[in-house]
Amino acid sequence: MLEACHERVHRMLALLARLREHLRAHGADTQAQQAARDVMRYFDQAAPQHHQDEELHVFPPLLAQGDPETVAVVARLQQDHLQMESRWGAARQVLALVAEGRINALSAEDEAVLDAFTGLYGAHIEAEEGMAYPAARALFDEAATAAMGEEMMRRRG
């Protein structure tokens, strides 16, 4: 489930990249406005749930095992989550202007805001999938993994 969320993050970041290209060619037409709303919906709703899943289920057992390298990576991932939240706020303001048709083009400052937001995700996902998830997987048996999945689904309704 966690890796599937990463696939959706990649799709939304790709949509954001296409939106930025579309704005340069066509302005904030109906397609651009809808794409901006789609990106906002995902990062408003699903991304925070995903981060909460990791904060509740993946990071605590990794920190508890006490391996210094793992603890350092988890600390960086937790810091990334805080930065993502902060940078999302700024990126969302730009996308809201597009979604409302209030701007037809992105300024250099808008582009920088979106770059700052999207730039965090590559290394973050790589560290989670390359180290954190495999290490966590090794700590959980099948019943614990199933319980974790059930709790995640329950929180989502």
DSSP file (Angstrom, degrees, kcal/mol; ACC not computed):
  #  RESIDUE AA STRUCTURE BP1 BP2  ACC     N-H-->O    O-->H-N    N-H-->O    O-->H-N    TCO  KAPPA ALPHA  PHI   PSI    X-CA   Y-CA   Z-CA
    1    1 A M     >        0   0    0      0, 0.0     4,-1.7     0, 0.0     5,-0.1   0.000 360.0 360.0 360.0 -41.0    0.0    0.0    0.0
    2    2 A L  H  >  +     0   0    0      1,-0.2     4,-1.5     2,-0.2     5,-0.1   0.916 360.0  46.9 -66.5 -42.3    2.8    2.4    0.9
    3    3 A E  H  > S+     0   0    0      1,-0.2     4,-1.8     2,-0.2    -1,-0.2   0.858 108.1  56.8 -68.4 -33.4    4.7    1.8   -2.4
    4    4 A A  H  > S+     0   0    0      1,-0.2     4,-1.8     2,-0.2    -1,-0.2   0.873 103.8  54.3 -63.4 -35.7    1.4    2.2   -4.3
    5    5 A C  H  X S+     0   0    0     -4,-1.7     4,-2.4     1,-0.2    -1,-0.2   0.892 104.6  54.1 -63.7 -38.2    1.1    5.6   -2.7
    6    6 A H  H  X S+     0   0    0     -4,-1.5     4,-2.6     1,-0.2    -2,-0.2   0.889 104.8  54.0 -63.4 -37.5    4.6    6.4   -4.1
    7    7 A E  H  X S+     0   0    0     -4,-1.8     4,-2.2     1,-0.2    -1,-0.2   0.912 109.5  48.1 -61.5 -41.0    3.4    5.5   -7.6
    8    8 A R  H  X S+     0   0    0     -4,-1.8     4,-2.6     2,-0.2    -2,-0.2   0.878 108.7  53.8 -67.5 -37.0    0.5    7.9   -7.2
    9    9 A V  H  X S+     0   0    0     -4,-2.4     4,-2.7     2,-0.2     5,-0.2   0.949 109.1  49.0 -59.7 -47.4    2.9   10.6   -6.0
   10   10 A H  H  X S+     0   0    0     -4,-2.6     4,-2.2     1,-0.2    -2,-0.2   0.907 111.1  49.9 -59.0 -41.9    5.0   10.1   -9.1
   11   11 A R  H  X S+     0   0    0     -4,-2.2     4,-2.3     2,-0.2    -1,-0.2   0.909 112.0  47.5 -63.7 -41.4    1.9   10.3  -11.3
   12   12 A M  H  X S+     0   0    0     -4,-2.6     4,-2.4     2,-0.2    -2,-0.2   0.882 111.5  49.9 -69.1 -37.3    0.8   13.5   -9.6
   13   13 A L  H  X S+     0   0    0     -4,-2.7     4,-2.1     2,-0.2    -1,-0.2   0.877 111.0  50.2 -67.4 -35.7    4.3   15.0   -9.9
   14   14 A A  H  X S+     0   0    0     -4,-2.2     4,-2.5    -5,-0.2    -2,-0.2   0.900 109.8  50.7 -66.8 -39.8    4.2   14.1  -13.6
   15   15 A L  H  X S+     0   0    0     -4,-2.3     4,-2.6     1,-0.2    -2,-0.2   0.908 109.1  51.6 -62.3 -41.1    0.8   15.7  -13.9
   16   16 A L  H  X S+     0   0    0     -4,-2.4     4,-2.2     2,-0.2    -2,-0.2   0.898 109.3  49.9 -62.4 -40.4    2.2   18.8  -12.3
   17   17 A A  H  X S+     0   0    0     -4,-2.1     4,-1.9     2,-0.2    -2,-0.2   0.921 112.1  47.4 -64.5 -42.9    5.1   18.9  -14.7
   18   18 A R  H  X S+     0   0    0     -4,-2.5     4,-2.8     1,-0.2    -2,-0.2   0.889 109.7  54.2 -64.7 -38.3    2.7   18.5  -17.7
   19   19 A L  H  X S+     0   0    0     -4,-2.6     4,-2.7     2,-0.2    -2,-0.2   0.920 106.3  51.7 -60.0 -44.2    0.6   21.3  -16.2
   20   20 A R  H  X S+     0   0    0     -4,-2.2     4,-1.4     1,-0.2    -1,-0.2   0.909 112.6  45.3 -61.8 -41.9    3.6   23.6  -16.1
   21   21 A E  H  X S+     0   0    0     -4,-1.9     4,-1.4     2,-0.2    -2,-0.2   0.913 112.0  52.6 -65.0 -42.8    4.3   22.9  -19.7
   22   22 A H  H  X>S+     0   0    0     -4,-2.8     4,-3.6     1,-0.2     5,-0.6   0.896 105.1  54.9 -60.9 -42.1    0.7   23.3  -20.6
   23   23 A L  H  X5S+     0   0    0     -4,-2.7     4,-1.6     1,-0.2    -1,-0.2   0.892 105.4  53.1 -60.1 -39.7    0.6   26.7  -18.9
   24   24 A R  H  <5S+     0   0    0     -4,-1.4    -1,-0.2    -5,-0.2    -2,-0.2   0.861 120.6  32.5 -63.4 -34.6    3.5   27.9  -21.0
   25   25 A A  H  <5S+     0   0    0     -4,-1.4    -2,-0.2    -3,-0.2    -1,-0.2   0.816 138.4  12.6 -91.6 -33.7    1.7   26.9  -24.2
   26   26 A H  H  <5S-     0   0    0     -4,-3.6    -3,-0.2     1,-0.2    -2,-0.2   0.473  88.9-135.2-128.3  -6.0   -2.0   27.5  -23.5
   27   27 A G     << -     0   0    0     -4,-1.6     2,-1.8    -5,-0.6    -1,-0.2  -0.274  62.0 -31.4  73.5-168.4   -2.3   29.5  -20.2
   28   28 A A  S    S+     0   0    0      4,-0.1    -1,-0.2    73,-0.1    77,-0.1  -0.441  84.2 156.9 -87.9  64.5   -4.8   28.5  -17.5
   29   29 A D     >  -     0   0    0     -2,-1.8     4,-2.6    75,-0.1     5,-0.2  -0.090  63.2 -80.7 -75.8-175.4   -7.5   27.1  -19.8
   30   30 A T  H  > S+     0   0    0      1,-0.2     4,-2.3     2,-0.2     5,-0.2   0.886 131.4  51.6 -58.0 -41.8  -10.1   24.6  -18.6
   31   31 A Q  H  > S+     0   0    0      1,-0.2     4,-2.5     2,-0.2    -1,-0.2   0.928 111.1  47.3 -61.3 -45.8   -7.6   21.7  -18.8
   32   32 A A  H  > S+     0   0    0      1,-0.2     4,-2.6     2,-0.2    -2,-0.2   0.906 110.9  51.6 -63.6 -42.3   -5.0   23.5  -16.8
   33   33 A Q  H  X S+     0   0    0     -4,-2.6     4,-2.0     1,-0.2    -1,-0.2   0.912 111.6  47.0 -62.2 -42.1   -7.5   24.5  -14.1
   34   34 A Q  H  X S+     0   0    0     -4,-2.3     4,-2.5     2,-0.2    -2,-0.2   0.911 111.2  51.0 -66.8 -42.1   -8.7   20.9  -13.8
   35   35 A A  H  X S+     0   0    0     -4,-2.5     4,-2.5     1,-0.2     5,-0.2   0.917 109.4  51.0 -61.2 -42.9   -5.1   19.5  -13.6
   36   36 A A  H  X S+     0   0    0     -4,-2.6     4,-2.4     1,-0.2    -1,-0.2   0.913 110.7  49.0 -61.1 -42.3   -4.3   22.1  -10.9
   37   37 A R  H  X S+     0   0    0     -4,-2.0     4,-2.7     2,-0.2    -2,-0.2   0.896 110.4  51.5 -63.5 -39.7   -7.4   21.0   -8.9
   38   38 A D  H  X S+     0   0    0     -4,-2.5     4,-2.2     2,-0.2    -2,-0.2   0.924 111.4  46.2 -63.7 -44.7   -6.4   17.3   -9.3
   39   39 A V  H  X S+     0   0    0     -4,-2.5     4,-2.4     1,-0.2     5,-0.2   0.921 113.7  49.4 -64.1 -43.6   -2.9   17.9   -8.0
   40   40 A M  H  X S+     0   0    0     -4,-2.4     4,-1.9    -5,-0.2     5,-0.2   0.924 109.2  52.1 -62.0 -44.0   -4.3   20.0   -5.1
   41   41 A R  H  X>S+     0   0    0     -4,-2.7     4,-2.0     2,-0.2     5,-0.5   0.927 111.7  46.8 -59.4 -45.2   -6.8   17.3   -4.2
   42   42 A Y  I  X>S+     0   0    0     -4,-2.2     5,-2.0     1,-0.2     4,-0.9   0.960 116.8  41.1 -62.8 -51.3   -4.1   14.6   -4.1
   43   43 A F  I  <5S+     0   0    0     -4,-2.4    -1,-0.2     1,-0.2    -2,-0.2   0.668 116.1  51.5 -76.9 -14.2   -1.6   16.6   -2.0
   44   44 A D  I  <5S+     0   0    0     -4,-1.9    -1,-0.2    -5,-0.2    -2,-0.2   0.830 128.9  13.3 -80.4 -36.3   -4.3   17.9    0.3
   45   45 A Q  I  X5S+     0   0    0     -4,-2.0     4,-1.2    -5,-0.2    -3,-0.2   0.879 129.2  33.8-109.1 -61.6   -5.8   14.5    1.0
   46   46 A A  I  X<S+     0   0    0     -4,-0.9     4,-2.5    -5,-0.5    -3,-0.2   0.909 111.9  56.0 -74.0 -43.5   -3.8   11.4    0.1
   47   47 A A  H  ><S+     0   0    0     -5,-2.0     4,-2.5     1,-0.2     5,-0.2   0.918 107.4  48.8 -60.3 -45.4   -0.3   12.7    0.7
   48   48 A P  H  > S+     0   0    0      0, 0.0     4,-2.2     0, 0.0    -1,-0.2   0.889 111.2  51.5 -61.9 -35.7   -0.9   13.7    4.3
   49   49 A Q  H  X S+     0   0    0     -4,-1.2     4,-2.4     2,-0.2    -2,-0.2   0.922 109.6  50.2 -62.7 -43.3   -2.5   10.3    5.0
   50   50 A H  H  X S+     0   0    0     -4,-2.5     4,-2.0     2,-0.2    -1,-0.2   0.921 110.3  48.8 -61.9 -45.0    0.5    8.5    3.5
   51   51 A H  H  X S+     0   0    0     -4,-2.5     4,-2.6     1,-0.2    -1,-0.2   0.902 110.5  51.6 -62.7 -39.5    2.9   10.5    5.6
   52   52 A Q  H  X S+     0   0    0     -4,-2.2     4,-2.4     2,-0.2     5,-0.3   0.899 105.6  55.8 -63.9 -39.4    0.9    9.7    8.7
   53   53 A D  H  X>S+     0   0    0     -4,-2.4     4,-2.7     1,-0.2     5,-0.7   0.935 111.5  43.6 -55.7 -46.5    1.0    6.0    7.8
   54   54 A E  I  X>S+     0   0    0     -4,-2.0     5,-2.8     1,-0.2     4,-1.1   0.913 113.0  50.7 -67.1 -42.7    4.8    6.2    7.8
   55   55 A E  I  <5S+     0   0    0     -4,-2.6    -1,-0.2     1,-0.2    -2,-0.2   0.841 120.0  36.5 -64.7 -33.1    5.0    8.2   11.0
   56   56 A L  I  <5S+     0   0    0     -4,-2.4    -2,-0.2    -5,-0.2    -1,-0.2   0.842 133.3  17.2 -86.8 -36.3    2.7    5.8   12.8
   57   57 A H  I  <5S+     0   0    0     -4,-2.7    -3,-0.2    -5,-0.3    -2,-0.1   0.760 126.6  34.3-114.8 -30.8    3.7    2.4   11.4
   58   58 A V  I  X<S+     0   0    0     -4,-1.1     4,-1.2    -5,-0.7    -3,-0.2   0.903 114.3  45.7 -96.0 -49.5    7.1    2.5    9.6
   59   59 A F  H  ><S+     0   0    0     -5,-2.8     4,-2.6     1,-0.2     5,-0.3   0.905 103.2  59.4 -69.7 -44.3    9.3    5.0   11.5
   60   60 A P  H  > S+     0   0    0      0, 0.0     4,-2.4     0, 0.0    -1,-0.2   0.915 107.9  44.3 -56.5 -46.6    8.7    4.0   15.2
   61   61 A P  H  > S+     0   0    0      0, 0.0     4,-1.5     0, 0.0    -2,-0.2   0.869 113.7  52.0 -66.7 -30.8    9.9    0.4   14.9
   62   62 A L  H  X S+     0   0    0     -4,-1.2     4,-0.7     2,-0.2     5,-0.4   0.910 112.3  45.1 -68.3 -40.4   12.9    1.5   12.8
   63   63 A L  H >< S+     0   0    0     -4,-2.6     3,-0.8     1,-0.2    -1,-0.2   0.883 109.8  56.5 -67.2 -37.9   13.8    4.1   15.5
   64   64 A A  H 3< S+     0   0    0     -4,-2.4    -1,-0.2    -5,-0.3    -2,-0.2   0.816  96.9  62.0 -66.0 -30.8   13.2    1.5   18.3
   65   65 A Q  H 3< S-     0   0    0     -4,-1.5    -1,-0.2    -5,-0.2    -2,-0.2   0.776  96.7-146.5 -70.4 -22.9   15.7   -0.9   16.8
   66   66 A G    <<  +     0   0    0     -3,-0.8    -3,-0.1    -4,-0.7    -2,-0.1   0.481  36.9 158.4  80.1   3.9   18.4    1.7   17.3
   67   67 A D     >  -     0   0    0     -5,-0.4     4,-3.0     1,-0.2     5,-0.2  -0.492  39.7-139.4 -62.0 121.8   20.7    1.1   14.3
   68   68 A P  H  > S+     0   0    0      0, 0.0     4,-2.2     0, 0.0     5,-0.2   0.867  99.3  48.2 -56.7 -41.4   22.5    4.5   14.0
   69   69 A E  H  > S+     0   0    0      2,-0.2     4,-2.0     1,-0.2     5,-0.2   0.930 114.7  45.8 -64.9 -43.9   22.4    4.5   10.2
   70   70 A T  H  > S+     0   0    0      1,-0.2     4,-2.8     2,-0.2     5,-0.2   0.917 111.4  52.0 -64.1 -44.4   18.7    3.7   10.1
   71   71 A V  H  X S+     0   0    0     -4,-3.0     4,-2.5     1,-0.2    -1,-0.2   0.897 109.5  50.5 -60.0 -41.0   17.9    6.2   12.8
   72   72 A A  H  X S+     0   0    0     -4,-2.2     4,-1.9    -5,-0.2    -1,-0.2   0.906 111.6  47.2 -65.2 -41.4   19.7    8.9   10.8
   73   73 A V  H  X S+     0   0    0     -4,-2.0     4,-2.4     2,-0.2    -2,-0.2   0.927 112.7  49.0 -66.1 -44.2   17.8    8.0    7.7
   74   74 A V  H  X S+     0   0    0     -4,-2.8     4,-2.7     1,-0.2     5,-0.2   0.904 108.8  53.3 -62.9 -41.2   14.5    8.0    9.5
   75   75 A A  H  X S+     0   0    0     -4,-2.5     4,-2.0    -5,-0.2    -1,-0.2   0.905 110.3  47.8 -60.4 -40.4   15.3   11.4   11.1
   76   76 A R  H  X S+     0   0    0     -4,-1.9     4,-2.5     2,-0.2    -2,-0.2   0.907 111.0  50.9 -66.6 -40.5   15.9   12.8    7.7
   77   77 A L  H  X S+     0   0    0     -4,-2.4     4,-2.0     2,-0.2    -2,-0.2   0.895 109.8  50.1 -64.1 -40.0   12.7   11.3    6.3
   78   78 A Q  H  X S+     0   0    0     -4,-2.7     4,-1.6     2,-0.2    -1,-0.2   0.902 110.8  49.1 -64.8 -39.9   10.7   12.8    9.2
   79   79 A Q  H  X S+     0   0    0     -4,-2.0     4,-2.4     1,-0.2    -2,-0.2   0.897 107.3  56.1 -64.8 -39.6   12.3   16.2    8.5
   80   80 A D  H  X S+     0   0    0     -4,-2.5     4,-3.2     1,-0.2     5,-0.2   0.910 103.0  55.1 -56.8 -43.0   11.4   15.8    4.9
   81   81 A H  H  X S+     0   0    0     -4,-2.0     4,-2.1     1,-0.2    -1,-0.2   0.908 108.6  47.7 -59.3 -41.8    7.8   15.3    5.9
   82   82 A L  H  X S+     0   0    0     -4,-1.6     4,-2.1     2,-0.2    -1,-0.2   0.919 113.9  46.6 -65.1 -42.7    7.8   18.7    7.7
   83   83 A Q  H  X S+     0   0    0     -4,-2.4     4,-3.2     2,-0.2     5,-0.3   0.891 110.1  53.9 -66.3 -38.7    9.5   20.4    4.8
   84   84 A M  H  X S+     0   0    0     -4,-3.2     4,-2.5     2,-0.2    -1,-0.2   0.914 108.7  49.5 -61.2 -42.6    7.0   18.8    2.3
   85   85 A E  H  X S+     0   0    0     -4,-2.1     4,-1.6    -5,-0.2    -1,-0.2   0.932 114.7  44.1 -61.9 -45.9    4.1   20.1    4.4
   86   86 A S  H  X S+     0   0    0     -4,-2.1     4,-1.2     1,-0.2    -2,-0.2   0.934 116.2  45.8 -65.3 -46.6    5.6   23.6    4.5
   87   87 A R  H  X S+     0   0    0     -4,-3.2     4,-2.5     1,-0.2    -1,-0.2   0.821 106.9  59.7 -69.1 -29.9    6.5   23.7    0.8
   88   88 A W  H  X S+     0   0    0     -4,-2.5     4,-3.4    -5,-0.3     5,-0.2   0.907  99.0  58.3 -63.1 -39.9    3.1   22.3   -0.1
   89   89 A G  H  X S+     0   0    0     -4,-1.6     4,-1.4     1,-0.2    -1,-0.2   0.918 110.8  41.4 -55.4 -44.6    1.5   25.3    1.4
   90   90 A A  H  X S+     0   0    0     -4,-1.2     4,-1.4     2,-0.2    -1,-0.2   0.910 116.1  48.7 -70.2 -42.6    3.4   27.6   -0.9
   91   91 A A  H  X S+     0   0    0     -4,-2.5     4,-2.5     1,-0.2    -2,-0.2   0.888 107.7  56.1 -64.5 -38.3    2.9   25.4   -3.9
   92   92 A R  H  X S+     0   0    0     -4,-3.4     4,-2.7     1,-0.2    -1,-0.2   0.878 101.7  56.5 -62.9 -37.4   -0.8   25.1   -3.2
   93   93 A Q  H  X S+     0   0    0     -4,-1.4     4,-1.4    -5,-0.2    -1,-0.2   0.910 109.3  46.3 -60.7 -41.2   -1.2   28.9   -3.3
   94   94 A V  H  X S+     0   0    0     -4,-1.4     4,-1.5     1,-0.2     3,-0.2   0.941 113.8  47.8 -64.7 -47.3    0.3   28.9   -6.8
   95   95 A L  H  X S+     0   0    0     -4,-2.5     4,-3.2     1,-0.2    -2,-0.2   0.853 106.0  58.3 -65.5 -34.0   -1.9   26.0   -8.0
   96   96 A A  H  X S+     0   0    0     -4,-2.7     4,-2.0     1,-0.2     6,-0.2   0.894 103.7  52.7 -62.3 -38.6   -5.0   27.7   -6.5
   97   97 A L  H  <>S+     0   0    0     -4,-1.4     5,-2.6    -3,-0.2     6,-0.9   0.896 112.5  45.0 -63.2 -39.1   -4.4   30.7   -8.7
   98   98 A V  H ><5S+     0   0    0     -4,-1.5     3,-1.7     3,-0.2    -2,-0.2   0.942 111.3  52.3 -67.6 -47.6   -4.2   28.5  -11.7
   99   99 A A  H 3<5S+     0   0    0     -4,-3.2    -2,-0.2     1,-0.3    -1,-0.2   0.827 112.1  46.3 -59.3 -33.0   -7.3   26.5  -10.7
  100  100 A E  T 3<5S-     0   0    0     -4,-2.0    -1,-0.3    -5,-0.2    -2,-0.2   0.450 112.2-120.7 -88.4  -1.4   -9.3   29.7  -10.3
  101  101 A G  T < 5S+     0   0    0     -3,-1.7    -3,-0.2    -4,-0.2    -2,-0.1   0.741  74.5 130.3  69.4  22.6   -8.0   31.0  -13.6
  102  102 A R      < +     0   0    0     -5,-2.6     2,-0.3    -6,-0.2    -4,-0.2   0.673  69.7  34.9 -85.2 -17.4   -6.5   34.0  -11.9
  103  103 A I        -     0   0    0     -6,-0.9    -2,-0.1    -9,-0.1    -1,-0.1  -0.988  55.9-168.1-132.8 147.7   -3.1   33.6  -13.6
  104  104 A N  S    S+     0   0    0     -2,-0.3     2,-0.3     1,-0.2   -75,-0.1   0.540  76.9  29.2-106.3 -12.6   -2.2   32.4  -17.1
  105  105 A A  S    S-     0   0    0    -78,-0.1     2,-0.4   -77,-0.1    -1,-0.2  -0.985  78.6-114.7-146.5 153.9    1.5   31.9  -16.6
  106  106 A L        -     0   0    0     -2,-0.3     2,-0.1   -86,-0.2   -12,-0.0  -0.745  27.7-136.8 -90.5 136.0    3.8   31.1  -13.8
  107  107 A S     >  -     0   0    0     -2,-0.4     4,-2.5     1,-0.1     5,-0.2  -0.330  31.7-101.9 -77.8 170.2    6.4   33.7  -12.7
  108  108 A A  H  > S+     0   0    0      1,-0.2     4,-2.2     2,-0.2     5,-0.1   0.874 127.1  52.4 -60.3 -36.6   10.0   32.7  -12.0
  109  109 A E  H  > S+     0   0    0      2,-0.2     4,-2.1     1,-0.2    -1,-0.2   0.909 108.1  49.7 -66.4 -41.9    9.0   32.9   -8.3
  110  110 A D  H  > S+     0   0    0      2,-0.2     4,-2.3     1,-0.2    -2,-0.2   0.923 110.5  50.6 -60.8 -44.4    6.1   30.5   -8.9
  111  111 A E  H  X S+     0   0    0     -4,-2.5     4,-2.7     1,-0.2    -1,-0.2   0.905 109.5  50.8 -60.2 -42.2    8.3   28.1  -10.8
  112  112 A A  H  X S+     0   0    0     -4,-2.2     4,-2.5     2,-0.2    -1,-0.2   0.884 108.5  51.9 -64.4 -38.5   10.9   28.2   -7.9
  113  113 A V  H  X S+     0   0    0     -4,-2.1     4,-1.8     2,-0.2    -2,-0.2   0.928 112.8  44.7 -62.9 -45.0    8.1   27.4   -5.4
  114  114 A L  H  X S+     0   0    0     -4,-2.3     4,-2.7     1,-0.2     5,-0.3   0.885 112.3  52.2 -68.4 -38.1    7.0   24.4   -7.4
  115  115 A D  H  X S+     0   0    0     -4,-2.7     4,-2.5     1,-0.2    -2,-0.2   0.910 107.9  51.9 -61.9 -42.2   10.6   23.3   -7.9
  116  116 A A  H  X S+     0   0    0     -4,-2.5     4,-0.6     2,-0.2    -1,-0.2   0.894 113.3  45.2 -62.4 -39.9   11.2   23.5   -4.2
  117  117 A F  H >< S+     0   0    0     -4,-1.8     3,-0.9   -30,-0.2     4,-0.4   0.966 118.0  40.2 -68.0 -53.0    8.1   21.3   -3.5
  118  118 A T  H >X S+     0   0    0     -4,-2.7     3,-1.0     1,-0.2     4,-0.6   0.810 104.3  69.4 -69.3 -28.7    8.8   18.7   -6.2
  119  119 A G  H 3< S+     0   0    0     -4,-2.5     4,-0.5    -5,-0.3    -1,-0.2   0.762  91.6  59.7 -63.0 -25.7   12.5   18.6   -5.5
  120  120 A L  T <X S+     0   0    0     -3,-0.9     4,-1.3    -4,-0.6    -1,-0.2   0.803  93.4  66.8 -70.2 -28.7   12.1   16.9   -2.1
  121  121 A Y  H <> S+     0   0    0     -3,-1.0     4,-2.8    -4,-0.4     5,-0.3   0.832  87.4  60.6 -72.9 -36.1   10.3   13.8   -3.4
  122  122 A G  H  X S+     0   0    0     -4,-0.6     4,-2.1    -3,-0.2    -1,-0.2   0.960 112.9  34.2 -58.6 -58.2   12.9   12.0   -5.5
  123  123 A A  H  > S+     0   0    0     -4,-0.5     4,-2.3     1,-0.2    -1,-0.2   0.838 117.4  57.0 -67.0 -32.7   15.5   11.4   -2.8
  124  124 A H  H  X S+     0   0    0     -4,-1.3     4,-2.1     2,-0.2    -2,-0.2   0.958 110.3  41.5 -63.7 -51.3   12.8   11.0   -0.1
  125  125 A I  H  X S+     0   0    0     -4,-2.8     4,-3.0     1,-0.2     5,-0.3   0.895 112.9  55.2 -64.8 -39.3   11.0    8.1   -2.0
  126  126 A E  H  X S+     0   0    0     -4,-2.1     4,-2.5    -5,-0.3     5,-0.2   0.917 109.3  46.9 -59.8 -43.6   14.3    6.5   -2.9
  127  127 A A  H  X>S+     0   0    0     -4,-2.3     5,-2.0     2,-0.2     4,-1.9   0.879 114.2  47.8 -66.8 -38.0   15.4    6.4    0.8
  128  128 A E  I  <>S+     0   0    0     -4,-2.1     5,-3.8     3,-0.2    -2,-0.2   0.956 119.4  36.9 -67.7 -48.5   12.0    5.0    1.8
  129  129 A E  I  <5S+     0   0    0     -4,-3.0    -2,-0.2     1,-0.2    -1,-0.2   0.814 122.0  45.2 -75.3 -29.0   11.9    2.3   -0.8
  130  130 A G  I  <5S-     0   0    0     -4,-2.5    -1,-0.2    -5,-0.3    -3,-0.2   0.791 136.6  -3.6 -85.2 -28.5   15.6    1.5   -0.7
  131  131 A M  I  X5S+     0   0    0     -4,-1.9     4,-2.3    -5,-0.2     5,-0.2   0.675 125.3  50.4-129.3 -54.9   16.1    1.4    3.0
  132  132 A A  I  ><S+     0   0    0     -5,-2.0     4,-2.6     1,-0.2     5,-0.2   0.934 112.0  44.3 -64.7 -49.8   13.2    2.2    5.3
  133  133 A Y  H  ><S+     0   0    0     -5,-3.8     4,-3.1     2,-0.2     5,-0.2   0.944 115.7  46.3 -64.3 -47.9   10.5    0.0    3.8
  134  134 A P  H  > S+     0   0    0      0, 0.0     4,-1.8     0, 0.0    -1,-0.2   0.919 114.5  48.8 -60.4 -40.3   12.8   -3.1    3.4
  135  135 A A  H  X S+     0   0    0     -4,-2.3     4,-0.6     2,-0.2    -2,-0.2   0.906 114.4  45.4 -64.8 -40.3   14.1   -2.6    7.0
  136  136 A A  H >X S+     0   0    0     -4,-2.6     3,-1.3    -5,-0.2     4,-0.9   0.909 108.3  56.9 -68.0 -41.4   10.5   -2.2    8.3
  137  137 A R  H >< S+     0   0    0     -4,-3.1     3,-0.7     1,-0.3    -1,-0.2   0.878 102.5  56.1 -56.5 -38.6    9.3   -5.2    6.3
  138  138 A A  H 3< S+     0   0    0     -4,-1.8    -1,-0.3     1,-0.2    -2,-0.2   0.723 106.1  51.9 -66.8 -20.8   12.0   -7.3    8.1
  139  139 A L  H << S+     0   0    0     -3,-1.3     2,-0.4    -4,-0.6    -1,-0.2   0.662 100.3  72.8 -89.1 -17.5   10.6   -6.3   11.5
  140  140 A F    <<  -     0   0    0     -4,-0.9     2,-0.1    -3,-0.7     0, 0.0  -0.795  65.0-149.5-106.2 138.7    6.9   -7.3   10.8
  141  141 A D     >  -     0   0    0     -2,-0.4     4,-2.3     1,-0.1     5,-0.2  -0.404  42.4 -91.8 -88.6 179.1    5.4  -10.7   10.5
  142  142 A E  H  > S+     0   0    0      1,-0.2     4,-2.4     2,-0.2     5,-0.2   0.878 125.5  51.1 -62.1 -40.0    2.4  -11.3    8.3
  143  143 A A  H  > S+     0   0    0      2,-0.2     4,-2.4     1,-0.2    -1,-0.2   0.904 110.9  48.1 -65.9 -41.4   -0.2  -10.6   11.0
  144  144 A A  H  > S+     0   0    0      2,-0.2     4,-2.2     1,-0.2    -1,-0.2   0.894 111.8  50.2 -66.0 -39.5    1.4   -7.3   12.0
  145  145 A T  H  X S+     0   0    0     -4,-2.3     4,-2.3     2,-0.2    -2,-0.2   0.914 111.3  48.4 -64.7 -42.5    1.6   -6.2    8.3
  146  146 A A  H  X S+     0   0    0     -4,-2.4     4,-2.4     2,-0.2    -2,-0.2   0.914 111.3  50.0 -63.8 -42.8   -2.1   -7.1    7.9
  147  147 A A  H  X S+     0   0    0     -4,-2.4     4,-2.3     1,-0.2    -1,-0.2   0.890 109.7  51.7 -63.2 -39.3   -3.1   -5.2   11.0
  148  148 A M  H  X S+     0   0    0     -4,-2.2     4,-2.2     2,-0.2    -1,-0.2   0.935 110.4  48.2 -62.6 -46.2   -1.1   -2.2    9.8
  149  149 A G  H  X S+     0   0    0     -4,-2.3     4,-2.2     1,-0.2    -2,-0.2   0.891 110.9  51.0 -61.5 -40.5   -2.9   -2.3    6.4
  150  150 A E  H  X S+     0   0    0     -4,-2.4     4,-2.6     2,-0.2    -1,-0.2   0.909 109.6  49.9 -64.0 -42.5   -6.3   -2.6    8.1
  151  151 A E  H  X S+     0   0    0     -4,-2.3     4,-2.3     2,-0.2    -2,-0.2   0.906 109.9  51.0 -64.1 -40.7   -5.6    0.4   10.3
  152  152 A M  H  X S+     0   0    0     -4,-2.2     4,-1.1     1,-0.2    -1,-0.2   0.926 112.8  45.4 -61.6 -44.5   -4.5    2.5    7.3
  153  153 A M  H  X S+     0   0    0     -4,-2.2     4,-0.6     1,-0.2     3,-0.2   0.890 110.3  54.4 -67.1 -38.7   -7.7    1.6    5.5
  154  154 A R  H >< S+     0   0    0     -4,-2.6     3,-1.2     1,-0.2    -1,-0.2   0.913 105.8  52.3 -62.1 -42.9   -9.9    2.3    8.6
  155  155 A R  H 3< S+     0   0    0     -4,-2.3    -1,-0.2     1,-0.3    -2,-0.2   0.807 108.5  52.0 -63.3 -27.5   -8.4    5.8    8.9
  156  156 A R  H 3<        0   0    0     -4,-1.1    -1,-0.3    -3,-0.2    -2,-0.2   0.559 360.0 360.0 -85.4  -7.9   -9.3    6.5    5.3
  157  157 A G    <<        0   0    0     -3,-1.2    -3,-0.2    -4,-0.6    -2,-0.1   0.470 360.0 360.0  85.1 360.0  -12.9    5.4    5.9
